[in-house]
Amino acid sequence: MNGGLKLKGKEGRSQLGDLLQLNRSSRLAVLIRHAARSNPIDDDYYHLPLLPEGVEASLEFGKRLPKGRLIKIYHSPVPRCEETAKHILEGASSVGGSVQFMGARDFLSPRFMLKPREIIKEIEKIGVEVFARKWLNGELDEKVMENPWRVASQLIAEIKGHLQEDRTPGPTLHVYVSHDWNILAVRDLYLGVKHEEEGWPLYLDGLIFTLNHGEITLRWKARTVTLPAPC
C-alpha cells in the first residue's frame, strides 16, 4: 500500500547517490522507497507496475551508486519493489558496477498492515497524514496495523545484522527497496522526523546506515543517530 489513495511522493532527484559517493565507510546500507508506480484500480495496491519515469529513475539511481563497492540488492516481495530493484541492478551493471541480486525479504514488506480494507476506509475518512500520525503515536488497534515500534525495530535489526555479519572482502553497499510506510516508522521513531513537517518519503529516497568500528549510525539528510536508539 502506498501513502494515500493517489500517488503520494515525488520522483525528484534523490540525494542518496551523492551522499553514498562521499561516504568512506567500508560497510554501508540504504533503505529506500520503490520508484514511481501507477495509481491503483479497484483497490488493488499489490500489483502496481512502475511508471516509465519510475523505470528510468531506477536505472539512473543504479548508475549513480558508488563504484568500487560490491552492491547487494534486496527488495520487498511486492512486485513494484522487485521491479525497482532489478532496474537498479541493471543501471549499476551498465556502468561496470559489481552487483549481487539478493532477492525478496519479507521484513521489507508492508505485512504489518493487517486489515488493508479497514485501513483504506479510514484513510479516505481522515486523510493519510492524520492516519499515519495516529499509527506512529500508537493510537491504532494493533489488530488493524502492527505497533510501529515493532515494525521499525525489526527492520533495523535485520539491516544491522546484515552489516555486522558481512564478511565480504572490501567495501560493500546493501540496498533495500521497501515502502513509504516502513521508512516513515524508522524516520519518525528513531530520528524524530515528522512527515507533517518534512514531507512524505520520496520515491527512491530514504535512510543511510553506516558501520564504523562496530557502531552503526542511521542518517536522514543532516540528522543522525547511533543505534540502538532508546525506545
N, C-alpha and C positions, 0 to 999 in steps of 0.2 A: 504494500500500500504506500501511496505517496503522500506528500504533505498537502492534502486538500483534494477536492473533487476535480479540480482542473490542474493544469501544470503549475507547480509551485517551485520557484527557484529560477536561476538563470544559468545559461551556458557559459557565462563570461570567462575570460582567460584566468585560470587558476594560478595563484602564486606558488603553489606547491612545488612545481618543477623548478622554479628559481631557488626556493629555499633548500630543496634537496641538493641542487648543484653546489650550493655553498657549504653544505654540512660535511664535515670531515670524519664524523664518527664511523667506526667500522661496521656497526650494526644499526640499521635504520628500518623503520616501518611507517607506512602511511595508510590510514583508514579513510577511504573516500566514498562519496556517493556515486552511484552509477551515472551515466551520461543521460542527456535529454531523451525522454521517451514520449510516445503518443498518449493521447488522452484516453481514459477508459470508456468502454462501451458495455452497457448492461452490467455495470458494477464488477466487471472482470478486471481486477487490479493485478492479476498474476501474469497473464500473457499479454504484455505490452511491449511491442518491439521498439527499438531505438528509432528516433527520427534521423533523417540523413545528416542533420547537423550534429546529432549525438555521435554517430559513427565517425564523422570527420574529426570531432573534438577528441574522441578516444584515441584515434590514430595519432593525432598531434601530441596528446599527452604522453603517449608511449615514446614518441621521438624525442621528447624533451627530458626524459628521465636520465639521471646521471650515468655517464659512461664509466667503465672500469669497475662496475659492481655486478655481481650476479643478482638478477632480479627474479624474485619468486612471487608469482601472482596467484591469489586466492579469490574466490568470489562466493557470494550468496547463491543458494540453489535457484533463486528466482531468475528466469530467462534473461531479463534485461541486464542483470549483473554479469551473467556468463558472457553475454554478447559484448558488453563493455570490456570485460577482462580480455577476451580474445582479440579485440581490436587494439587494446593497449599493447598486448604481446606482439601483434603484427607491426605496430608502429615502432616499438623498441627494436625488434628484429631487423626492420628495414634499414636501420642506421647502424647496424653492427652490434647491437646490444646482446648480452648473454642473458637468456631468459629461460626460466622453468615454469611451466604451467602446472600449478599445484591442485587445481580443481575446486570443487564446491566444499564449503564448510558451513555447517548448519548454524553456528553461532553468529554468522554474519546476516542471517535471515531475519525477517520480522515475525518470527514464530511466536513472539510474546504478545501479539495481537490475537487474543484467544477467540474473540467473537467479532469478526470483521463487520458483519452487517449492523450490529449494535453500534460499533464504533463509527461507521459511516453515517448512520442516522443522527448520532449525537454531534458529529462534526457539521452536518447540514443544519443542525439546530443552533449551535452556539459558535461555530467558526473554528477553524483548525488551530489558530494560535491560542485561543482560550482553552480548547480541549487539551492541547499539548501542555499548557501550564498546569491544568488540573492533574494530568498524569504525572508530570515531573514533581509536583508538590505532594504526591502520594494520596490524592483525593479520589481516585477511581477505584471501583470494585476490581480486585485482583482476579476475579473470575472472568472479567472482560479483557483486562490488559495487565500483564505481569508488573510487579513492582519495578520502577525504573532503576533503582539501585542494583537490583539483582541483574537486570539486563546489562547495565554499564559495567558492573564489576566482573561479570563473567566474560564479557568481550575483552576487557583489559587483561584479565588473567590469561586468556588464550594467546593474545598477542605478546604479552610479556614472556610467556613460556616459550613461544617460537624464537624470540630474540635470544633469550638466555640459553636455550638448548641448541642453538645453531652452531654447528661445528665446521661449517664451510670454510675452507682456506680463503683468506682475503675478504674484502668488504662485501656486504650483501644489503639488499633492499627488499623488504617484504611489502607487497602491495595488496591491500584488502579492499575489494569492491563490495560495498554494502548499501545501506539505505539511509535516507534522511533522519528517520526516527532513531536509529541506532546512534548516529552521530549526535543528534540532539541530546540524548541521555548523557553521553560521555562529556560533551561540551558543557552542559549545564551543571551537572553534579560534581564534576572534577575540576572544572576551570571557572565556574561561575559565569559562563557566557549565556546571557538571556536572549532568546530569539526575538523577544519583543523589542530589544534594543539593538541587537547586532544583525538581525535578519535570519531568515530560514537558510539552512545549509544549501550551498550552491551545488550544481552538478559538477562532478569531478573535482570537488574541493573537500577538505576535511582536516584531519589531525595527523601530526607527525610524532612518532615515538623514537627516542634516541637512547641507545645503550652505551654508557661510558663508565668504565671502571666499576662495573657491577650495578650501577644506578640507572634507572630508566626515567627519562624526562618526557612528559607529554606537552605538546605545543600546539596552540592555535593562534596564528598571527603572532602578536607580541606577548601573548600570555603563556606562561609555562608553569608546570608543577612537577615536583619529583614524586614518583609513585612508590608505595601506595599512598593515596590521599586519605585523610581521615573520613570515615563515614558517619 
